[in-house]
Amino acid sequence: MTLPPFTVIAPETGHTLAKVLRSRLHESQPSWADVRKLIEGRRVKVGDSVCTDSARRLAEGELVTLLGQPVHQPRTATPDGLVIRHLDDHVVVVEKPAGINTVRHPSELEWSEQRRELVPTLQDVTQWAVAKRLNRPARALPPLRIVHRLDKETSGLLCFARSPLAERGLGMQFRKHTVVRRYLTVVPGFLPAQTIRSMLVRDRGDGRRGSTRLANTGKEAVTHVTVEERLTGYTLLSCRLETGRTHQIRIHLSEAGHPVCGDKVYCRKPTGDAVPDASGAPRLALHATELGFDHPASGSHLHWEMPPPADLAKLVERLRSG
């Protein structure tokens, strides 16, 4: 069965994914069992996430895509595969794999534990991993509190607060821009070292986030870029965040004419022309390689580094050899 991607319309709002998909596939006359098999077989995406819950209720404007092949769940997106770099009563730091959302969509917050297991987020997997390490039920643990996020296809170091004190303390450090956050990324062409400053808005005029030159508009975003290595036709960059706006690095590099390899959203020059990407990047080539902050309870400085995972390391090696 084939079906072009479609946007949920008003009459479909509130209906289950299975009902809407079966209605859209009416020409193929699928049974309910056929539709559930497609969904549970990881062949349906809602937005940018695979959805395996046939009972998920859709909202108007959501994009639904029927895939030709199933998307395999990353092996590391499990409690056993997740790497915990630090754990105490206030903070947990983990190595986020690519391909998993950091947090759950607001419409899914009331899901049962069973439904969450079908499409886990990093927040879910981390809580389960902590519970397993402490040999306690996940429901008996304090909830993990969000203090920052990584995009779904971005890998790297990420922390959650495990107490109200940590949530306030880490939140203050993020607001004051004292948290050390450094990313590695690969871009086409050569981009020299520089500091990029701009005012970011939710809609730059084409429905996407970006920079504006309008006075008193947007939020300041600052990215410090240095060159790690010049590759054959590409550059391995190090990007240190001074601020942490949504998609900041991706937007800044794209607007500089060098979008992150593998980026399917911010992949155009300021002129609107698409930047060719022949890198063969397996996904968004962005990795949170360094994280550091003061412990919200003890005050001691904590710092971690994480090398790029195998998929990005192979990309760099291939581009290095030309």
matplotlib code that plots the C-alpha trace (Angstrom):
import matplotlib.pyplot as plt

x = [0.0, 1.2, 0.0, 1.5, 2.3, -0.8, -1.7, -4.4, -7.5, -10.1, -12.7, -9.9, -8.8, -9.2, -9.6, -7.1, -4.1, -5.6, -9.0, -7.5, -5.0, -7.6, -9.9, -7.0, -6.2, -9.8, -8.9, -6.8, -9.6, -7.3, -8.7, -8.2, -5.6, -3.8, -3.6, -2.5, 0.2, 1.5, 1.6, 3.1, 5.6, 7.2, 6.0, 4.1, 5.5, 3.6, 5.7, 9.3, 8.7, 7.8, 4.5, 3.7, 0.5, -2.6, -4.7, -2.8, -5.2, -4.2, -4.3, -5.1, -2.0, 0.1, 1.9, 1.4, 3.8, 3.4, 6.9, 7.9, 10.2, 10.0, 12.3, 14.3, 14.4, 18.0, 19.4, 20.8, 17.3, 16.8, 17.6, 20.3, 22.0, 21.8, 25.2, 24.8, 27.9, 26.8, 24.0, 23.3, 20.2, 20.0, 21.4, 21.7, 23.9, 23.5, 24.8, 21.9, 21.8, 20.5, 17.0, 15.1, 13.2, 14.4, 10.9, 7.4, 4.9, 2.4, -0.5, 1.2, 1.9, -1.0, 0.0, 0.2, 3.5, 2.6, 1.9, 5.2, 7.1, 5.9, 7.5, 10.0, 11.6, 15.1, 13.4, 11.5, 14.6, 16.7, 14.2, 14.0, 17.8, 18.1, 15.4, 17.3, 20.6, 19.0, 16.9, 13.7, 10.4, 10.5, 7.2, 8.8, 11.5, 11.2, 10.3, 13.1, 12.9, 13.9, 16.6, 17.7, 17.1, 18.8, 17.1, 15.9, 18.7, 21.4, 23.6, 25.6, 25.7, 22.5, 21.5, 18.2, 17.4, 16.2, 15.1, 13.5, 16.7, 18.6, 15.9, 16.2, 20.0, 20.6, 17.9, 19.7, 23.0, 21.4, 19.8, 23.0, 24.8, 27.5, 26.9, 29.7, 28.1, 30.2, 29.2, 31.0, 29.5, 30.4, 29.5, 30.1, 32.9, 35.2, 33.9, 36.6, 36.5, 34.1, 31.5, 27.9, 25.4, 21.8, 18.3, 16.3, 12.5, 10.0, 9.1, 11.6, 9.0, 8.9, 7.4, 10.7, 12.9, 15.7, 17.3, 15.7, 17.1, 13.9, 14.6, 13.5, 12.5, 13.6, 16.1, 19.8, 21.7, 25.5, 27.6, 31.4, 32.7, 36.2, 37.8, 38.7, 39.8, 39.6, 38.3, 38.1, 35.4, 34.0, 34.9, 34.7, 33.7, 33.5, 30.6, 30.4, 27.0, 26.9, 23.2, 21.0, 18.1, 16.1, 18.1, 20.6, 23.7, 21.7, 20.2, 23.5, 25.5, 22.8, 22.5, 26.3, 25.9, 27.2, 24.3, 25.0, 25.4, 22.3, 20.0, 16.7, 15.2, 17.9, 19.5, 19.3, 21.4, 20.0, 19.1, 16.7, 18.8, 19.4, 23.0, 24.0, 24.8, 26.8, 28.4, 26.3, 25.7, 23.7, 21.7, 22.1, 25.9, 25.6, 27.0, 27.0, 30.6, 31.1, 29.0, 30.0, 28.2, 28.4, 26.6, 23.4, 23.8, 27.5, 28.8, 31.6, 32.3, 31.4, 32.6, 32.3, 33.4, 32.0, 33.6, 31.4, 29.5, 30.5, 28.2, 29.7, 33.2, 32.9, 31.5, 34.5, 37.0, 35.4, 35.5, 39.0, 40.2, 38.3]
y = [0.0, 3.5, 6.9, 10.4, 12.3, 14.2, 16.8, 16.1, 18.3, 19.6, 16.7, 14.2, 16.0, 13.9, 10.6, 7.8, 7.3, 3.9, 5.4, 8.3, 6.1, 3.5, 6.3, 7.7, 4.2, 3.6, 2.7, -0.2, -1.3, -2.3, -4.1, -2.8, -5.6, -4.4, -0.8, -1.8, -4.0, -1.0, 1.2, -1.4, -2.4, 1.1, 2.2, 5.4, 8.7, 11.5, 14.6, 13.6, 10.6, 7.0, 6.2, 2.6, 3.5, 2.9, 4.6, 7.9, 10.8, 13.2, 17.0, 19.3, 20.3, 17.2, 15.6, 11.8, 9.8, 6.2, 4.8, 2.3, 0.4, 0.1, 2.4, 0.3, 1.6, 2.5, -0.2, 2.3, 3.8, 1.2, 1.3, -1.4, 0.5, 4.0, 5.3, 7.2, 9.4, 10.8, 10.1, 11.5, 12.6, 15.9, 15.3, 12.6, 13.1, 10.7, 10.1, 10.7, 8.6, 10.1, 9.2, 9.7, 12.7, 14.3, 14.8, 13.9, 15.9, 17.7, 15.8, 12.5, 13.5, 11.6, 8.3, 5.2, 3.5, 0.8, 3.4, 5.2, 2.0, 1.9, 5.2, 6.1, 9.4, 10.0, 11.2, 7.9, 5.7, 7.6, 7.2, 3.5, 3.2, 5.0, 2.8, -0.3, 1.0, 1.8, -1.4, 0.6, 0.9, 3.9, 5.1, 5.3, 7.7, 11.5, 12.7, 13.9, 17.6, 19.2, 21.9, 21.7, 19.6, 18.2, 17.8, 14.3, 13.6, 15.2, 13.0, 13.8, 14.8, 15.9, 16.4, 16.1, 17.5, 15.0, 17.5, 20.9, 22.4, 21.1, 22.3, 25.9, 25.8, 24.4, 26.7, 29.7, 28.6, 28.1, 31.5, 33.2, 31.3, 29.8, 26.2, 24.9, 23.5, 22.6, 20.8, 19.2, 19.5, 19.0, 21.6, 21.8, 24.1, 26.1, 28.3, 30.2, 30.8, 33.5, 34.5, 34.6, 36.9, 37.5, 38.0, 34.8, 34.7, 31.8, 32.8, 34.6, 35.0, 31.5, 29.6, 28.6, 29.9, 32.3, 35.6, 39.0, 42.6, 44.2, 46.4, 45.2, 41.8, 38.3, 36.9, 37.3, 34.2, 33.9, 31.0, 30.9, 28.9, 27.4, 25.1, 21.6, 20.3, 21.1, 18.0, 17.4, 19.9, 20.1, 21.5, 19.9, 22.7, 23.2, 25.4, 26.7, 28.1, 31.3, 31.3, 28.2, 29.1, 26.5, 25.2, 28.0, 26.3, 24.9, 28.3, 30.3, 27.9, 27.8, 31.6, 31.7, 29.6, 26.4, 24.3, 21.3, 18.2, 16.0, 18.9, 18.6, 21.9, 24.6, 23.6, 26.8, 29.9, 33.3, 33.7, 30.7, 28.4, 24.9, 24.1, 20.8, 18.0, 15.2, 14.3, 11.2, 12.1, 9.3, 11.9, 15.4, 15.8, 17.5, 16.1, 17.6, 16.8, 18.8, 19.7, 21.4, 23.1, 23.8, 21.1, 22.8, 21.3, 21.0, 23.8, 21.7, 22.0, 19.0, 18.5, 15.7, 15.1, 12.6, 11.7, 11.5, 8.2, 5.7, 7.0, 10.5, 9.3, 7.2, 10.2, 12.4, 9.7, 9.2, 12.9, 13.2, 10.6, 12.3]
z = [0.0, -0.9, 0.2, -0.3, 2.9, 4.1, 6.7, 9.2, 8.4, 10.8, 10.3, 11.2, 14.4, 17.5, 15.6, 16.1, 13.7, 12.7, 11.7, 9.8, 8.0, 7.1, 5.7, 3.6, 2.3, 1.3, -2.3, -1.1, 1.1, 4.0, 7.1, 10.6, 11.1, 7.9, 9.2, 12.7, 11.1, 9.2, 12.3, 14.7, 12.0, 12.3, 8.8, 9.9, 11.0, 12.7, 12.3, 12.4, 14.7, 14.0, 15.7, 16.6, 18.6, 16.5, 19.2, 19.1, 18.5, 15.8, 15.9, 13.0, 11.0, 11.9, 9.0, 8.6, 6.3, 5.2, 4.7, 2.1, 4.5, 8.3, 10.4, 12.9, 16.4, 17.5, 19.6, 22.0, 22.7, 25.5, 29.2, 28.7, 25.8, 27.4, 28.7, 32.0, 32.6, 36.0, 38.5, 41.9, 43.8, 41.9, 38.4, 35.7, 32.6, 29.7, 26.2, 23.9, 20.7, 17.5, 16.4, 19.7, 20.9, 24.1, 25.5, 24.8, 22.7, 25.0, 23.6, 24.8, 28.4, 29.8, 28.1, 30.2, 30.8, 28.3, 25.5, 26.4, 25.8, 22.2, 21.3, 24.1, 24.5, 26.0, 29.2, 29.4, 28.6, 31.1, 33.9, 33.2, 33.1, 36.4, 38.0, 36.8, 38.2, 41.6, 41.5, 42.1, 40.2, 37.8, 39.3, 42.7, 41.5, 41.3, 37.8, 35.5, 35.0, 31.6, 31.6, 28.0, 24.8, 21.8, 18.4, 17.6, 15.1, 17.3, 19.4, 22.5, 26.1, 27.9, 31.5, 33.4, 36.8, 39.4, 42.1, 42.3, 43.6, 40.6, 38.2, 39.6, 39.9, 36.4, 34.9, 36.4, 34.8, 31.4, 31.6, 32.6, 29.8, 32.1, 31.0, 28.8, 25.6, 22.6, 19.4, 16.5, 13.1, 9.4, 6.8, 3.0, 1.8, 4.1, 6.9, 8.8, 12.6, 13.6, 16.1, 14.7, 16.4, 15.3, 16.6, 16.1, 15.6, 15.3, 11.7, 9.5, 6.8, 5.3, 8.2, 9.7, 12.5, 11.5, 12.0, 11.6, 11.2, 12.6, 15.6, 19.0, 17.6, 18.5, 21.0, 20.8, 19.7, 19.8, 18.4, 18.6, 15.6, 15.3, 12.7, 13.9, 10.5, 6.8, 5.0, 1.2, 0.2, 3.8, 7.2, 10.6, 12.9, 16.7, 17.8, 21.3, 22.4, 24.3, 24.1, 23.5, 21.2, 19.3, 16.3, 16.8, 15.3, 12.4, 11.6, 12.0, 9.8, 7.2, 7.1, 6.7, 3.5, 5.1, 6.4, 8.6, 6.4, 6.5, 7.5, 5.7, 7.1, 7.1, 3.9, 1.8, 1.3, 2.2, -1.5, -1.1, -3.3, -1.9, -0.9, -2.6, 0.0, -1.5, 1.8, 2.2, 5.9, 7.5, 9.5, 10.9, 11.4, 14.7, 18.0, 21.5, 22.4, 25.6, 28.6, 31.8, 34.7, 38.5, 40.5, 41.8, 45.3, 46.0, 43.8, 42.4, 38.7, 36.6, 33.1, 30.4, 26.9, 24.4, 21.0, 18.0, 17.6, 14.9, 12.2, 12.3, 12.9, 9.7, 7.8, 8.9, 8.0, 4.6, 3.9, 5.2, 2.7, -0.1]

ax = plt.figure().add_subplot(projection="3d")
ax.plot(x, y, z, "-o")
ax.set_aspect("equal")
plt.show()
